[in-house]
């Protein structure tokens, strides 16, 4: 019986070292060598300081910026520690009210835009942290951003096209535009 316990404890210690220490160190080392940007959070820097991540959305509500998909996290938007969806069903009056408020905010920021509002500009995702919007959601905002920034619509459309990423491996997901990188590029245009 004592030998059985010794063997079990020995195996526990060996497996703890292998799976709890050695494997994580090797995996981290390989990731740092092969994919350092991704392994360190896909951080975006401006003037040498991190200002965000390509993986987590940020709250933009100034009309001169492209707005991202709404966040369902509370108490603050895009709170990574509170990632969740709203859990409101499509027939819930509260969801309808939230969507209507978002539509009203978009219409107020761009009163001349009578196009249908893309769904991803008024509905939160399951995570509440989406950093990207659909190309249709970006196109919906092009005229407003161009007007507020005193840029040509063609210039802003070209920038949206430049920052539109296609499906992964040509098959997975949908085309998308990262809102933070697009807005940073817009800010860069203002200073060129």
C-alpha positions as semicolon CSV with decimal commas, in nm:
position;residue;x (nm);y (nm);z (nm)
1;X;0,000;0,000;0,000
2;X;0,283;0,243;0,086
3;X;0,451;0,171;-0,246
4;X;0,129;0,247;-0,433
5;X;0,095;0,584;-0,257
6;X;0,463;0,666;-0,326
7;X;0,414;0,584;-0,696
8;X;0,097;0,795;-0,714
9;X;0,264;1,094;-0,544
10;X;0,571;1,058;-0,768
11;X;0,353;1,048;-1,079
12;X;0,161;1,354;-0,956
13;X;0,486;1,547;-0,908
14;X;0,627;1,440;-1,247
15;X;0,306;1,531;-1,431
16;X;0,283;1,861;-1,243
17;X;0,633;1,954;-1,355
18;X;0,565;1,845;-1,715
19;X;0,218;1,992;-1,762
20;X;0,232;2,278;-1,512
21;X;0,584;2,411;-1,569
22;X;0,770;2,263;-1,867
23;X;0,489;2,267;-2,123
24;X;0,376;2,626;-2,049
25;X;0,737;2,748;-2,067
26;X;0,797;2,574;-2,399
27;X;0,466;2,694;-2,545
28;X;0,534;3,052;-2,431
29;X;0,888;3,042;-2,569
30;X;0,774;2,911;-2,908
31;X;0,497;3,173;-2,924
32;X;0,741;3,453;-2,836
33;X;0,981;3,341;-3,111
34;X;0,729;3,266;-3,387
35;X;0,444;3,510;-3,307
36;X;0,573;3,784;-3,072
37;X;0,304;4,040;-3,164
38;X;0,018;3,799;-3,098
39;X;0,183;3,644;-2,791
40;X;0,202;3,987;-2,630
41;X;-0,166;4,075;-2,678
42;X;-0,162;4,219;-3,033
43;X;-0,098;4,562;-2,884
44;X;-0,122;4,875;-3,095
45;X;0,122;5,152;-3,008
46;X;0,123;5,521;-3,082
47;X;0,431;5,727;-3,006
48;X;0,586;5,424;-2,835
49;X;0,297;5,380;-2,591
50;X;0,034;5,105;-2,605
51;X;-0,310;5,251;-2,673
52;X;-0,511;4,937;-2,731
53;X;-0,523;4,590;-2,874
54;X;-0,633;4,464;-3,213
55;X;-0,843;4,210;-3,021
56;X;-1,059;4,432;-2,797
57;X;-1,280;4,715;-2,914
58;X;-1,272;5,069;-2,784
59;X;-1,551;5,317;-2,734
60;X;-1,564;5,582;-3,007
61;X;-1,855;5,825;-3,007
62;X;-1,702;6,136;-3,161
63;X;-1,849;6,188;-3,512
64;X;-1,498;6,230;-3,659
65;X;-1,427;5,863;-3,583
66;X;-1,572;5,539;-3,708
67;X;-1,786;5,385;-3,438
68;X;-1,751;5,021;-3,348
69;X;-1,998;4,755;-3,255
70;X;-2,173;4,836;-2,925
71;X;-2,044;4,666;-2,614
72;X;-2,272;4,484;-2,371
73;X;-2,014;4,487;-2,091
74;X;-2,086;4,683;-1,777
75;X;-2,020;4,909;-1,597
76;X;-1,795;5,040;-1,874
77;X;-1,794;4,953;-2,245
78;X;-1,536;4,702;-2,373
79;X;-1,447;4,592;-2,022
80;X;-1,242;4,276;-2,077
81;X;-1,307;4,153;-1,724
82;X;-1,682;4,157;-1,783
83;X;-1,704;3,995;-2,126
84;X;-2,059;3,885;-2,192
85;X;-2,360;3,934;-2,412
86;X;-2,676;4,109;-2,305
87;X;-2,885;3,788;-2,287
88;X;-3,184;3,987;-2,412
89;X;-3,402;3,797;-2,656
90;X;-3,524;3,948;-2,984
91;X;-3,873;4,010;-2,842
92;X;-3,745;4,185;-2,528
93;X;-3,861;4,550;-2,514
94;X;-3,536;4,650;-2,343
95;X;-3,333;4,525;-2,640
96;X;-3,562;4,713;-2,876
97;X;-3,513;5,032;-2,673
98;X;-3,132;4,990;-2,672
99;X;-3,125;4,936;-3,048
100;X;-3,348;5,238;-3,106
101;X;-3,123;5,457;-2,887
102;X;-2,821;5,349;-3,093
103;X;-3,004;5,419;-3,420
104;X;-3,104;5,762;-3,287
105;X;-2,741;5,839;-3,190
106;X;-2,619;5,742;-3,539
107;X;-2,893;5,951;-3,704
108;X;-2,813;6,249;-3,478
109;X;-2,442;6,229;-3,569
110;X;-2,528;6,212;-3,942
111;X;-2,880;6,354;-3,999
112;X;-2,855;6,339;-4,379
113;X;-2,786;5,967;-4,386
114;X;-3,111;5,786;-4,461
115;X;-2,955;5,449;-4,548
116;X;-3,057;5,148;-4,341
117;X;-2,832;5,114;-4,036
118;X;-2,625;4,792;-4,047
119;X;-2,716;4,554;-3,764
120;X;-2,362;4,536;-3,624
121;X;-2,370;4,910;-3,546
122;X;-2,670;4,872;-3,317
123;X;-2,644;4,523;-3,165
124;X;-2,381;4,393;-2,926
125;X;-2,207;4,062;-2,985
126;X;-2,184;3,764;-2,752
127;X;-1,851;3,880;-2,608
128;X;-1,928;4,251;-2,601
129;X;-1,565;4,320;-2,699
130;X;-1,569;4,317;-3,080
131;X;-1,288;4,530;-3,225
132;X;-1,419;4,504;-3,581
133;X;-1,721;4,602;-3,787
134;X;-1,847;4,484;-4,123
135;X;-1,746;4,672;-4,439
136;X;-2,114;4,774;-4,470
137;X;-2,100;4,933;-4,123
138;X;-1,784;5,120;-4,220
139;X;-1,937;5,236;-4,551
140;X;-2,243;5,361;-4,363
141;X;-2,015;5,601;-4,171
142;X;-1,785;5,715;-4,454
143;X;-1,978;6,031;-4,549
144;X;-2,005;6,148;-4,187
145;X;-1,636;6,094;-4,113
146;X;-1,531;6,261;-4,440
147;X;-1,755;6,562;-4,377
148;X;-1,646;6,614;-4,014
149;X;-1,276;6,574;-4,101
150;X;-1,299;6,784;-4,420
151;X;-1,172;6,495;-4,632
152;X;-1,293;6,366;-4,964
153;X;-1,537;6,075;-4,949
154;X;-1,309;5,891;-5,194
155;X;-1,012;5,932;-4,957
156;X;-1,205;5,783;-4,667
157;X;-1,348;5,502;-4,881
158;X;-0,996;5,416;-4,998
159;X;-0,881;5,402;-4,637
160;X;-1,170;5,172;-4,545
161;X;-1,082;4,948;-4,840
162;X;-0,717;4,943;-4,730
163;X;-0,810;4,831;-4,378
164;X;-1,074;4,577;-4,482
165;X;-0,951;4,225;-4,414
166;X;-1,100;3,933;-4,599
167;X;-1,202;3,593;-4,473
168;X;-0,936;3,395;-4,290
169;X;-0,782;3,139;-4,526
170;X;-1,036;3,261;-4,781
171;X;-1,311;3,060;-4,608
172;X;-1,357;3,144;-4,241
173;X;-1,555;3,435;-4,104
174;X;-1,666;3,745;-4,287
175;X;-1,478;4,048;-4,423
176;X;-1,415;4,299;-4,145
177;X;-1,259;4,632;-4,057
178;X;-1,067;4,692;-3,733
179;X;-1,207;5,017;-3,594
180;X;-0,903;5,120;-3,386
181;X;-0,650;5,077;-3,666
182;X;-0,881;5,256;-3,910
183;X;-0,927;5,550;-3,672
184;X;-0,553;5,572;-3,609
185;X;-0,494;5,585;-3,985
186;X;-0,752;5,865;-4,008
187;X;-0,568;6,059;-3,739
188;X;-0,248;6,005;-3,937
189;X;-0,411;6,153;-4,248
190;X;-0,500;6,466;-4,056
191;X;-0,131;6,526;-3,982
192;X;0,010;6,441;-4,324
